[in-house]
Amino acid sequence: MVEHTVPAPRVPATAATRTRLNALITRVGVGSVTGCIGTSRAGVAVSRGLIAGLMGAAGRMPRGASVVQVRDGDVVGEWVYGPGVDRRSESAVLYLHGSAYMMCSPGTHRSFVARLSGVVGLPCFVPDYRLAPEHRFPAAADDVDAAWQWMLDRGYEPQNLIVAGDSAGGHLTGAFVLNRAADGEPGPAAAVLLSPVVDLTFGLSAQQERRRRDPMITAAAARRLVDLYTRDADLTDRRLELDYRAAADAPPMLVQAGGAEMLSADSRHFVAQVNARGGQAQLEVWPGQMHVFQALPRLTPDADAALLRIRDFVVAALSAPNATPATTTEGVA
């Protein structure tokens, strides 16, 4: 497990040979089949099983971590405590798992969230938000709002909370903090978005894909999955199409993406939009890395390195929320 005293490294300037090799293996293995999986009931089951298997094989549960299940009215999820984390901490993380609004769960992300909790030194609550196709928009967004209010009702102050998420959870995170800012409602001290989906039409991803194929999935296949959640919805709803107009009033944000993934285009777009409107967003594109590489420590040492940079961002945000400058760090993939 990473120690709290370990200094955070810089984002690499170039992709390591191991990183390139893992991306190639993933493309030949996972990436060669994801485009062939349909969105029927059987296809959804296969997609869920495939990603759960990948997360389990490439994850690493830290020794000494613990989990407490929660079922309180409409709020279902789990508290995850990394090794040595104080359960009575006045600060905490609301973590929103990916992916595609139709797969994964607190269980698939448990080892990753435990590592995150241990590194940042904070308890993490992971809501088990409802998934498509069984539950369409706005089910997931409603469940995030409920989880936030549940945490406030238990005594947490907004300025002591961090909201973080990956993939579709990154989309939920971005919409949540931007919309609270627009409504003049207190938001978290900071937000962390890992490989966020920003454009639910996957137009940005398709443009990026023409330059470099994502090792895991195509833009067209990813859109078919997300469409299970957004079908019949108004895509201009601000919980789907992100509204940046109040970005100046949003908390500071850190966005990390992999240089090999198509959603790196979404991350660049998100950060550019936030900063253009007076917000504070930092971008890190890690060369050669895949989608949500932070959750895959058995594949890349950069997974732990990225968590150290998240740690420093979170510590700075909780101590001085308005002191985080907007920066961009991007190496050569």
C-alpha positions in Angstrom: 0.0 0.0 0.0 1.2 3.5 -0.8 2.4 5.5 2.3 1.0 8.9 3.0 4.6 10.3 3.2 5.5 9.2 -0.3 5.9 12.3 -2.5 3.6 12.5 -5.5 5.5 12.0 -8.8 5.2 14.1 -11.9 3.0 12.9 -14.7 5.4 10.9 -17.0 6.5 12.6 -20.2 6.2 9.5 -22.3 4.5 6.1 -22.0 6.6 3.3 -20.6 7.1 0.1 -22.7 5.0 -1.9 -20.2 2.2 0.6 -20.6 2.2 0.3 -24.4 2.3 -3.5 -24.1 -0.6 -3.6 -21.8 -2.7 -1.4 -24.1 -1.9 -3.6 -27.0 -2.8 -6.8 -25.1 -6.1 -5.2 -24.0 -6.9 -4.1 -27.5 -6.3 -7.7 -28.8 -8.2 -9.2 -25.9 -10.9 -7.0 -24.5 -11.1 -4.5 -27.3 -11.6 -7.2 -30.0 -14.9 -8.4 -28.4 -16.6 -5.4 -26.8 -17.8 -4.1 -30.2 -19.5 -7.4 -30.9 -21.5 -7.5 -27.6 -25.1 -6.4 -28.1 -27.4 -4.6 -25.7 -29.9 -7.4 -25.3 -30.4 -8.9 -21.8 -27.7 -11.4 -22.6 -25.4 -8.8 -24.0 -25.8 -6.6 -20.9 -25.0 -9.6 -18.7 -21.9 -10.4 -20.7 -20.7 -6.7 -20.6 -21.2 -6.7 -16.8 -19.3 -9.9 -16.3 -16.5 -8.9 -18.6 -15.8 -5.6 -16.8 -16.2 -7.1 -13.4 -13.7 -9.8 -14.3 -11.2 -7.2 -15.5 -11.6 -5.0 -12.4 -11.1 -8.1 -10.2 -8.1 -9.4 -12.0 -6.3 -6.1 -12.3 -7.3 -4.6 -8.9 -5.6 -5.1 -5.5 -7.4 -4.9 -2.2 -5.2 -3.4 0.4 -4.7 -5.4 3.6 -6.5 -3.9 6.6 -9.3 -2.3 4.5 -12.9 -2.7 5.7 -16.4 -2.3 4.3 -19.7 -1.4 5.9 -22.9 -2.0 4.0 -25.6 0.6 4.0 -29.3 0.3 3.3 -31.2 3.3 4.7 -34.4 3.9 2.9 -33.7 4.8 -0.7 -29.9 5.1 -0.1 -28.0 1.9 -0.7 -24.3 1.6 -0.9 -21.2 1.0 1.3 -18.7 2.8 3.3 -15.1 1.8 2.4 -12.3 2.4 4.8 -8.7 2.1 3.7 -6.0 0.8 6.1 -5.8 3.1 9.2 -8.5 5.5 8.1 -10.4 7.1 11.0 -14.1 6.3 10.7 -15.0 9.4 12.7 -13.3 11.7 10.3 -15.2 15.0 9.7 -14.2 14.8 6.0 -15.2 12.1 3.5 -15.4 11.2 -0.1 -18.6 10.5 -2.0 -17.4 8.2 -4.8 -19.5 7.5 -7.9 -18.4 4.4 -9.8 -18.5 4.0 -13.6 -19.3 2.7 -16.1 -21.6 3.4 -19.0 -24.6 3.8 -16.6 -25.3 0.1 -17.0 -22.6 -1.9 -15.3 -20.4 -2.1 -12.3 -21.2 -1.5 -8.7 -19.6 -0.7 -5.3 -18.5 -4.3 -5.3 -16.5 -4.1 -8.6 -14.9 -0.9 -7.4 -14.3 -1.9 -3.8 -10.5 -2.6 -4.1 -9.9 0.6 -6.0 -11.9 2.8 -3.6 -10.1 1.1 -0.6 -6.8 2.1 -2.2 -8.1 5.6 -2.8 -9.4 5.8 0.8 -6.1 4.7 2.2 -4.0 7.1 0.2 -6.2 10.2 0.8 -6.8 9.1 4.4 -10.6 9.5 4.2 -13.7 7.3 4.4 -15.4 6.8 1.1 -19.1 6.3 0.6 -20.0 4.5 -2.7 -23.8 4.6 -3.5 -25.2 1.7 -5.3 -27.1 3.8 -7.8 -29.6 2.2 -10.1 -28.4 1.0 -13.5 -29.9 0.8 -17.0 -31.6 -0.8 -18.8 -33.6 -1.7 -15.7 -33.6 2.0 -14.6 -33.3 4.8 -17.1 -32.5 8.5 -16.7 -32.8 10.2 -14.2 -32.5 7.3 -11.8 -28.7 7.4 -11.3 -28.7 11.2 -11.0 -31.5 11.1 -8.4 -29.6 8.5 -6.4 -26.5 10.7 -6.3 -28.6 13.6 -5.0 -30.1 11.3 -2.4 -26.7 10.0 -1.3 -25.3 13.6 -1.0 -28.3 14.6 1.2 -27.9 11.5 3.2 -24.3 12.4 4.0 -25.4 15.9 5.0 -28.1 14.6 7.2 -25.5 12.6 9.1 -23.5 15.7 10.0 -21.1 16.2 7.2 -20.5 19.7 6.1 -20.3 20.4 2.3 -16.9 22.0 2.7 -15.6 18.8 4.2 -16.7 16.6 1.4 -15.0 15.5 -1.8 -17.1 14.2 -4.8 -15.2 11.9 -7.1 -16.1 9.5 -9.9 -14.8 7.6 -12.9 -16.3 7.2 -16.4 -20.1 7.6 -16.1 -19.4 8.4 -12.5 -17.2 11.2 -13.7 -20.2 12.5 -15.8 -22.4 12.3 -12.7 -19.7 14.2 -10.7 -19.4 16.9 -13.3 -23.1 17.4 -13.6 -23.6 17.4 -9.8 -21.0 20.1 -9.0 -21.8 22.3 -11.9 -25.6 22.2 -11.3 -25.2 22.9 -7.6 -23.1 25.9 -8.4 -25.7 27.1 -10.9 -28.4 26.7 -8.2 -26.4 28.6 -5.6 -26.4 25.5 -3.4 -23.3 24.6 -1.3 -21.1 22.1 -3.0 -18.2 20.0 -2.0 -14.7 21.3 -1.3 -13.4 19.7 -4.6 -14.2 17.2 -7.3 -12.1 14.5 -8.9 -13.1 13.1 -12.3 -11.3 10.1 -13.7 -11.7 9.4 -17.4 -15.1 11.2 -17.3 -17.7 10.8 -20.0 -18.6 14.3 -20.9 -20.3 14.1 -24.3 -23.0 11.4 -24.2 -23.3 11.5 -28.0 -19.6 10.3 -28.1 -18.9 12.8 -30.8 -15.7 13.9 -29.1 -14.6 10.3 -28.6 -15.3 9.5 -32.3 -13.0 12.4 -33.3 -10.3 11.1 -31.0 -10.8 7.6 -32.2 -9.9 8.6 -35.8 -6.5 9.6 -34.5 -6.0 6.6 -32.2 -8.1 3.6 -31.4 -9.1 3.1 -27.8 -7.8 -0.3 -26.5 -11.0 -1.2 -24.7 -14.0 -0.1 -26.9 -15.1 1.9 -29.8 -17.1 5.2 -29.6 -20.1 3.6 -31.4 -20.2 0.6 -29.0 -19.8 2.8 -25.9 -22.7 5.0 -27.1 -24.9 2.0 -27.5 -24.4 1.1 -23.9 -25.0 4.6 -22.6 -28.1 4.8 -24.8 -29.7 2.2 -22.5 -29.8 4.9 -19.8 -30.6 8.0 -21.9 -33.2 6.4 -24.3 -36.3 8.6 -24.6 -34.6 11.3 -22.4 -34.1 14.9 -23.4 -30.3 15.0 -24.0 -30.3 18.8 -23.4 -31.3 18.2 -19.8 -28.5 19.7 -17.7 -27.9 16.4 -15.9 -27.0 14.9 -19.3 -25.6 17.8 -21.3 -23.2 19.6 -18.9 -23.9 23.3 -18.3 -20.7 25.2 -17.7 -22.2 28.7 -17.2 -21.7 28.7 -13.4 -18.2 27.1 -13.5 -16.7 30.0 -11.8 -18.7 29.2 -8.7 -17.9 25.5 -8.8 -15.3 23.9 -6.6 -11.8 23.2 -7.9 -11.6 20.0 -10.0 -8.9 17.6 -10.9 -9.4 15.6 -14.1 -7.2 12.6 -14.9 -7.3 10.6 -18.2 -5.3 8.1 -20.1 -3.5 9.1 -23.2 -4.6 6.0 -25.1 -8.3 6.3 -24.4 -10.8 8.1 -26.6 -12.3 9.8 -23.5 -9.1 11.9 -23.2 -10.9 14.2 -25.7 -13.8 14.6 -23.2 -11.4 15.4 -20.4 -9.7 18.1 -22.5 -13.0 19.6 -23.5 -14.3 19.6 -19.9 -11.3 21.3 -18.5 -11.2 23.9 -21.3 -14.9 24.7 -20.8 -14.6 25.1 -17.0 -11.5 27.2 -17.1 -12.8 29.4 -20.0 -15.7 30.4 -17.7 -13.5 31.3 -14.7 -13.5 27.9 -13.0 -10.6 26.0 -11.6 -9.8 22.7 -13.3 -6.5 20.8 -13.5 -5.9 18.3 -16.3 -3.6 15.4 -16.3 -3.3 13.1 -19.3 -1.1 10.1 -18.5 0.8 9.0 -21.6 -0.3 5.6 -23.0 -2.7 4.8 -20.2 -6.1 3.2 -20.7 -9.6 4.1 -19.4 -9.6 4.4 -15.5 -6.1 3.1 -15.3 -6.0 4.2 -11.6 -8.2 1.1 -10.8 -5.7 -1.3 -12.5 -2.6 -1.5 -10.3 -1.6 -5.0 -11.4 -1.3 -3.6 -14.9 0.6 -0.4 -14.3 2.6 1.3 -11.5 1.1 4.6 -12.7 -2.1 3.6 -11.0 -0.6 4.2 -7.5 1.3 7.3 -8.8 -1.9 8.9 -10.0 -3.5 8.3 -6.5 -0.7 10.2 -4.9 -1.4 13.2 -7.1 -5.1 12.9 -6.2 -4.1 12.8 -2.5 -2.2 16.1 -2.8 -5.0 17.7 -4.7 -7.6 16.7 -2.0 -5.4 17.8 0.9 -4.9 21.2 -0.7 -8.6 21.6 -1.5 -9.7 20.7 2.0 -7.2 23.1 3.6 -7.6 26.0 1.1 -10.4 25.3 -1.5 -9.7 28.5 -3.5 -6.0 28.1 -3.8 -5.8 25.4 -6.5 -4.6 26.8 -9.8 -5.7 25.6 -13.2 -3.0 23.5 -14.9 -2.6 21.1 -17.7 -0.1 18.2 -17.7 0.1 16.0 -20.8 2.9 13.8 -22.0 3.5 11.9 -25.2 1.4 8.9 -25.5 
